[in-house]
Amino acid sequence: MNTGTDVTTAATPYGRAALVAASVVAGALAVPPHPVATPLCAAGFGLFALFGLFVWRWSRLPLVRLAASGGMSRLVRPAICIAAGLGVGLLILAVMRIVIEPVVPAIASRIAAAGALPVWRRVAIIYVAAVGEELIFRLFLLSAVAGVAARLFAHSRDAPAPAAVWTAISLSALLFAAAHLPSWSGLSSGVVVPLLVMALNAAGGIVLGYVFATRGIVAAMWVHAGADCAIQLIGPLTG
Protein backbone atom coordinates (compact mmCIF):
# COMPACT_ATOMS: atom_id res chain seq x y z
CA MET A 1 0.00 0.00 0.00
CA ASN A 2 2.98 2.30 0.33
CA THR A 3 3.31 4.35 -2.83
CA GLY A 4 6.27 6.32 -1.60
CA THR A 5 4.28 9.46 -0.83
CA ASP A 6 5.82 11.49 1.97
CA VAL A 7 3.22 11.32 4.71
CA THR A 8 4.44 14.54 6.32
CA THR A 9 3.60 16.61 3.24
CA ALA A 10 0.48 14.86 1.95
CA ALA A 11 -1.98 17.01 3.90
CA THR A 12 -2.14 20.72 3.22
CA PRO A 13 -3.12 23.35 5.82
CA TYR A 14 -6.21 24.07 3.70
CA GLY A 15 -7.15 20.39 3.72
CA ARG A 16 -6.74 20.14 7.49
CA ALA A 17 -8.80 23.29 8.05
CA ALA A 18 -11.55 22.01 5.72
CA LEU A 19 -11.67 18.67 7.53
CA VAL A 20 -11.95 20.35 10.93
CA ALA A 21 -14.65 22.71 9.62
CA ALA A 22 -16.64 19.78 8.21
CA SER A 23 -16.29 18.02 11.56
CA VAL A 24 -17.56 21.07 13.45
CA VAL A 25 -20.65 21.18 11.21
CA ALA A 26 -21.24 17.46 11.77
CA GLY A 27 -21.02 17.97 15.51
CA ALA A 28 -23.54 20.79 15.38
CA LEU A 29 -25.96 18.58 13.42
CA ALA A 30 -25.47 15.56 15.67
CA VAL A 31 -27.70 16.93 18.44
CA PRO A 32 -31.00 18.83 18.44
CA PRO A 33 -30.53 22.61 18.41
CA HIS A 34 -29.59 23.74 21.91
CA PRO A 35 -27.74 26.85 23.16
CA VAL A 36 -25.25 24.74 25.12
CA ALA A 37 -25.22 21.20 23.70
CA THR A 38 -24.90 22.27 20.06
CA PRO A 39 -21.74 24.39 20.38
CA LEU A 40 -20.20 21.88 22.80
CA CYS A 41 -20.80 18.99 20.42
CA ALA A 42 -19.52 21.03 17.48
CA ALA A 43 -16.35 21.91 19.38
CA GLY A 44 -15.92 18.29 20.47
CA PHE A 45 -16.08 17.04 16.88
CA GLY A 46 -13.58 19.69 15.77
CA LEU A 47 -11.13 18.86 18.56
CA PHE A 48 -11.45 15.15 17.83
CA ALA A 49 -10.67 15.82 14.16
CA LEU A 50 -7.50 17.64 15.20
CA PHE A 51 -6.59 14.76 17.52
CA GLY A 52 -7.26 12.25 14.74
CA LEU A 53 -4.97 14.18 12.40
CA PHE A 54 -2.25 14.04 15.04
CA VAL A 55 -2.66 10.27 15.41
CA TRP A 56 -2.65 9.84 11.64
CA ARG A 57 0.61 11.76 11.27
CA TRP A 58 2.07 9.72 14.14
CA SER A 59 1.05 6.47 12.39
CA ARG A 60 2.99 7.37 9.20
CA LEU A 61 0.29 5.89 6.99
CA PRO A 62 1.13 6.80 3.37
CA LEU A 63 -0.91 8.50 0.68
CA VAL A 64 -3.52 10.24 2.79
CA ARG A 65 -4.68 13.32 0.94
CA LEU A 66 -6.96 15.82 2.65
CA ALA A 67 -7.54 18.05 -0.36
CA ALA A 68 -8.02 17.22 -4.01
CA SER A 69 -5.96 18.95 -6.66
CA GLY A 70 -7.41 21.77 -8.71
CA GLY A 71 -9.58 21.69 -11.82
CA MET A 72 -12.24 19.14 -12.56
CA SER A 73 -10.72 16.66 -10.10
CA ARG A 74 -12.37 18.61 -7.29
CA LEU A 75 -15.69 17.42 -8.67
CA VAL A 76 -14.73 14.14 -10.33
CA ARG A 77 -13.04 12.51 -7.34
CA PRO A 78 -15.94 13.03 -4.91
CA ALA A 79 -18.36 11.85 -7.59
CA ILE A 80 -16.36 8.67 -8.13
CA CYS A 81 -16.20 8.04 -4.38
CA ILE A 82 -19.94 8.61 -3.95
CA ALA A 83 -20.67 6.29 -6.87
CA ALA A 84 -18.44 3.59 -5.39
CA GLY A 85 -20.10 3.98 -2.01
CA LEU A 86 -23.52 3.87 -3.62
CA GLY A 87 -22.60 0.57 -5.24
CA VAL A 88 -21.50 -0.88 -1.91
CA GLY A 89 -24.63 0.42 -0.23
CA LEU A 90 -26.91 -1.03 -2.90
CA LEU A 91 -25.23 -4.41 -2.47
CA ILE A 92 -25.80 -4.24 1.29
CA LEU A 93 -29.39 -3.16 0.70
CA ALA A 94 -29.94 -6.12 -1.63
CA VAL A 95 -28.67 -8.53 1.04
CA MET A 96 -30.97 -6.91 3.60
CA ARG A 97 -33.99 -7.22 1.33
CA ILE A 98 -33.29 -10.64 -0.19
CA VAL A 99 -31.51 -12.49 2.61
CA ILE A 100 -32.41 -10.89 5.95
CA GLU A 101 -35.98 -9.71 5.38
CA PRO A 102 -37.46 -13.17 4.64
CA VAL A 103 -35.99 -14.42 7.93
CA VAL A 104 -36.73 -11.29 9.95
CA PRO A 105 -39.73 -9.46 8.43
CA ALA A 106 -39.26 -6.63 10.96
CA ILE A 107 -36.38 -5.41 8.83
CA ALA A 108 -38.92 -4.06 6.36
CA SER A 109 -40.50 -1.81 8.98
CA ARG A 110 -37.08 -0.60 10.03
CA ILE A 111 -36.21 0.41 6.48
CA ALA A 112 -39.66 1.98 6.05
CA ALA A 113 -39.14 4.00 9.24
CA ALA A 114 -36.20 5.73 7.61
CA GLY A 115 -38.49 6.77 4.77
CA ALA A 116 -40.87 8.38 7.25
CA LEU A 117 -38.24 10.99 8.11
CA PRO A 118 -38.01 14.18 6.05
CA VAL A 119 -35.37 14.00 3.32
CA TRP A 120 -33.39 16.86 4.87
CA ARG A 121 -33.22 14.93 8.14
CA ARG A 122 -31.98 11.80 6.40
CA VAL A 123 -29.35 13.85 4.56
CA ALA A 124 -28.21 15.28 7.90
CA ILE A 125 -27.98 11.75 9.37
CA ILE A 126 -25.91 10.65 6.38
CA TYR A 127 -23.56 13.62 6.78
CA VAL A 128 -23.08 13.14 10.52
CA ALA A 129 -22.48 9.40 10.16
CA ALA A 130 -20.06 9.77 7.24
CA VAL A 131 -17.97 12.39 9.01
CA GLY A 132 -18.25 11.21 12.61
CA GLU A 133 -17.78 7.48 12.07
CA GLU A 134 -14.85 7.99 9.71
CA LEU A 135 -13.17 10.25 12.27
CA ILE A 136 -13.54 7.59 14.95
CA PHE A 137 -12.96 4.32 13.14
CA ARG A 138 -10.59 5.28 10.35
CA LEU A 139 -8.72 8.53 11.09
CA PHE A 140 -8.23 7.73 14.78
CA LEU A 141 -8.62 3.99 15.40
CA LEU A 142 -7.16 2.59 12.19
CA SER A 143 -4.27 5.06 12.35
CA ALA A 144 -3.58 4.23 15.99
CA VAL A 145 -3.51 0.47 15.40
CA ALA A 146 -1.31 0.85 12.31
CA GLY A 147 1.08 3.15 14.17
CA VAL A 148 1.38 0.80 17.13
CA ALA A 149 1.92 -2.19 14.83
CA ALA A 150 4.61 -0.33 12.90
CA ARG A 151 6.49 0.43 16.11
CA LEU A 152 6.14 -3.10 17.47
CA PHE A 153 7.15 -5.00 14.35
CA ALA A 154 9.28 -2.56 12.35
CA HIS A 155 11.70 0.30 12.75
CA SER A 156 10.02 3.24 14.45
CA ARG A 157 10.78 5.50 11.48
CA ASP A 158 9.28 3.19 8.87
CA ALA A 159 5.77 3.42 7.47
CA PRO A 160 3.48 0.55 8.55
CA ALA A 161 4.01 -2.63 6.56
CA PRO A 162 1.07 -3.95 4.48
CA ALA A 163 0.40 -6.63 7.12
CA ALA A 164 0.15 -3.95 9.81
CA VAL A 165 -2.17 -1.84 7.67
CA TRP A 166 -4.47 -4.77 6.93
CA THR A 167 -4.51 -5.70 10.62
CA ALA A 168 -5.56 -2.14 11.41
CA ILE A 169 -8.20 -2.19 8.65
CA SER A 170 -9.64 -5.49 9.91
CA LEU A 171 -9.72 -4.48 13.59
CA SER A 172 -11.30 -1.12 12.88
CA ALA A 173 -13.88 -2.84 10.63
CA LEU A 174 -14.83 -5.29 13.38
CA LEU A 175 -15.24 -2.51 15.93
CA PHE A 176 -17.19 -0.48 13.37
CA ALA A 177 -19.52 -3.45 12.89
CA ALA A 178 -19.89 -4.03 16.64
CA ALA A 179 -20.84 -0.38 17.15
CA HIS A 180 -23.85 -0.88 14.86
CA LEU A 181 -25.23 -3.90 16.73
CA PRO A 182 -27.18 -1.99 19.44
CA SER A 183 -29.30 -0.19 16.86
CA TRP A 184 -30.50 -3.56 15.55
CA SER A 185 -31.33 -5.06 18.96
CA GLY A 186 -34.91 -6.14 19.45
CA LEU A 187 -35.53 -7.23 15.86
CA SER A 188 -34.77 -10.86 16.60
CA SER A 189 -33.98 -12.99 19.64
CA GLY A 190 -31.65 -15.31 17.72
CA VAL A 191 -28.09 -14.92 16.52
CA VAL A 192 -28.84 -14.73 12.81
CA VAL A 193 -29.48 -10.99 12.68
CA PRO A 194 -26.46 -10.02 14.83
CA LEU A 195 -24.18 -12.20 12.70
CA LEU A 196 -25.52 -10.76 9.45
CA VAL A 197 -25.30 -7.20 10.78
CA MET A 198 -21.71 -7.83 11.88
CA ALA A 199 -20.82 -9.38 8.53
CA LEU A 200 -22.37 -6.62 6.43
CA ASN A 201 -20.93 -3.76 8.45
CA ALA A 202 -17.53 -5.44 8.76
CA ALA A 203 -17.42 -5.83 4.97
CA GLY A 204 -18.32 -2.18 4.58
CA GLY A 205 -15.71 -1.26 7.19
CA ILE A 206 -13.01 -3.12 5.29
CA VAL A 207 -13.89 -1.22 2.11
CA LEU A 208 -13.82 2.09 3.96
CA GLY A 209 -10.56 1.21 5.70
CA TYR A 210 -8.92 0.36 2.40
CA VAL A 211 -10.14 3.61 0.86
CA PHE A 212 -8.79 5.56 3.84
CA ALA A 213 -5.41 3.82 3.74
CA THR A 214 -5.00 4.34 0.00
CA ARG A 215 -7.01 7.47 -0.83
CA GLY A 216 -7.39 9.39 2.41
CA ILE A 217 -9.97 10.35 5.00
CA VAL A 218 -12.00 12.64 2.75
CA ALA A 219 -12.39 9.90 0.14
CA ALA A 220 -13.51 7.49 2.88
CA MET A 221 -16.11 10.02 4.03
CA TRP A 222 -17.49 10.39 0.49
CA VAL A 223 -17.68 6.60 0.03
CA HIS A 224 -19.39 6.27 3.41
CA ALA A 225 -21.90 8.95 2.43
CA GLY A 226 -22.65 7.17 -0.85
CA ALA A 227 -23.30 3.88 0.95
CA ASP A 228 -25.61 5.54 3.46
CA CYS A 229 -27.49 7.25 0.63
CA ALA A 230 -28.39 3.80 -0.68
CA ILE A 231 -29.74 2.73 2.71
CA GLN A 232 -31.39 5.97 3.85
CA LEU A 233 -32.69 7.39 0.56
CA ILE A 234 -33.10 4.46 -1.84
CA GLY A 235 -33.90 1.75 0.73
CA PRO A 236 -37.37 3.06 1.67
CA LEU A 237 -38.28 3.22 -2.04
CA THR A 238 -37.71 -0.52 -2.48
CA GLY A 239 -40.45 -1.69 -0.10
N, C-alpha and C positions, 0 to 999 in steps of 0.2 A: 504493500500500500504506500510505501514511501516513494514519492516521485522526485525527491531531491529538493523540494521547495523549502526555503529557509523559514521555519516556523516563527521566528522572531520578527519577520517583516511581512508576513502574509496578511495581517490585519491592519488596516489603516485607521488612523484616529477617527475619520468620518464613519467608517464601518462600525467601530466600537460605540461611538455616540449614537448612531442610528439604532443599534441593537438595544442599548440601554433605554433609549426613548420608546422603542416598541414595547419593551418590557414594562415600562412605567404605565403605558396605556393599557396593557393587558392587566396589570394589577388594579388599575382603576375600574376596569370592567368586570373584574372577578367578584366583586361584592355589590350589593344594592347601594345606590347613592346614599352617602352618609357623610356628614361634615367631618367626622373623625376617622371612621373606618376606611373610607375611600382613599384619602391621601396617605394614610399609613400603609395600606395594602400596595398602593402605587409605589411608594418609596421602598417598601420591602422587595418588590419585584425588581426595581432598578438596582438596588444594592446587591441582590442575589445575582443579577446579570453581571455586575462588576466582579463579584467573587468568582463566578463561573469562568469569566475570562481569565482571571488570575490562575485558576486551577488548570485551565486549558493550556496556557503558556507554560506552566510548570510541567505539564505532561509531555511536552514536545511532540504532540501529534502533528504530523505533516499536512500540508495542503488544506488548511482551513481558512477559507476566504470569507470575510465579513462584508465585502462590498463587491458588486459586479463591476466589470470594466465599463467604459462608456459606450455610447452608440446603442444600436438595437439590442445588444446583449442584456441591457438593463430590463428589457421587456421579454426577450426570448427565453432567458434562463429561468425566470420565475414561472413562465408559462409551461416550459418543459417539466419543471418540478411538480407543478400543480397537476399536469396531465398524468405524470407517473404516479403521483399519489392517488389521483382519481381512479386509475386502473387498479391499484392495490385495494383501495376502498371498495370498489365494485366487486372485486373477487371475494373480499371478506363478506360483503353484503349477500352475495350469491350463496356462500356457505351458510350464512345465518338463515336465509330463506329456504334453501333446499335441504340442508342437513339438520339444522337445529330446530327449526320451526315445526316440522312434523313430529319431533320427539317432545318438544316443549312448546305447545301452542301459545303460551303466554308471551313468547318472544314477539309475536305479531302485535300485541297490544303495546308492548314496550316501544317498538318502532313507530307505531301509530301515535304514541304519546309525544314523540318528538315533532311530528307533523302538526300537533295541536298548538305548538308554540309559534309566535309570530316569526316571520323570516328573519327580521333584524335581530331577534333574540338568539336564533340558531346561529346566525353569522357571528354574533358576539361570543357564543360558546365555542365555536370553531376557532376563533382568533385566540381566545384565552387558553384553550387547550393546546393549540399548536405552539404558542410561545412558551407558556408556563411549563408544559411537560417536556419540551425539548431543552429548556434551561436546566431542569432537574435531572432528567435521565440521560441526556447526551452531553451537554456542555459541562455539567458538573460531575455526574456519576461516572459516565464512560471515561471522561478525561482523567478523573482521579484513579480509577482502576488501572488504566493504561499507564499512567505515570508511576504508580506503585510497582506494577509489574516490570516496567523498564528498569527501575532502580534495584529490584530484587534479582533480576535475571540477566541484566546487561550492565554495561558501563553507564554510570550516572549521567554522562553527557550525550549518550546515544538516544536517538528517537526510539520509541517502542517498536519491538520486532512485530512482524505480522501475527505471530501466535499470541503475543500480549494484546494486540489490538482486537483480535477476534475473541479472546477471553473477555475483554472489557465489553465488547459489543453484546456477547451472549449474556453476561451477567446483568448488564443494564436492561436488556430485553426481558429477561425473566422477572426482574423487579418491576419493570414497566407493566408487564402482564399481571403480576400479583396486585399491583395498585388498582387495577380495574375490576378485581373480583368483588369487592364490597358492593359496587353499584349493581351487580347482577344477583345479589343474594335475595332469596325469597321466591325466585322463579321456579326452582326445583329443589327437592330435598335430596336428590341423588348426587352422584359425582360426575355425571355426564356433562352437564352445563359448565361447572367449574373447569373441567379438563378442556372443553372446547374453547371456552373463553381464554384460558391460559394459552392454549395453542395458537389461536388466532392473533391475540395481542402480542405474544412472543414473536410470531412470524413478522408482524408489522414492526415490532421493535428492532428486529434484526435488520430489516430493510432500512429503517430510519438511522440505526447506528452505522450502517455501511455508508449511507449518504453523508452523514456527519463526518465520518472519518476520511472520506475521500473528496467531498464537495463543500463541507463546512456547515456551520450551525444554521445559517439563513436558508440554505438549500433544504436542510432537514425540516425546518419550520414550514416551508412551502409545500413539501411532500406531505407532511403531517396534515396541513390544512386541506390539501386535495383529497386525502383519504377520508377525513371527517366530513367533507362536503358530500361524499358519496353516501355516508351513513345518515347524516343529519338532514340533507336536502333532497337527495334522490330516494333514500330508503322509504320514507313515508309514501312516496308516489307508487311504490311497487306492491302495495297491499291489495 
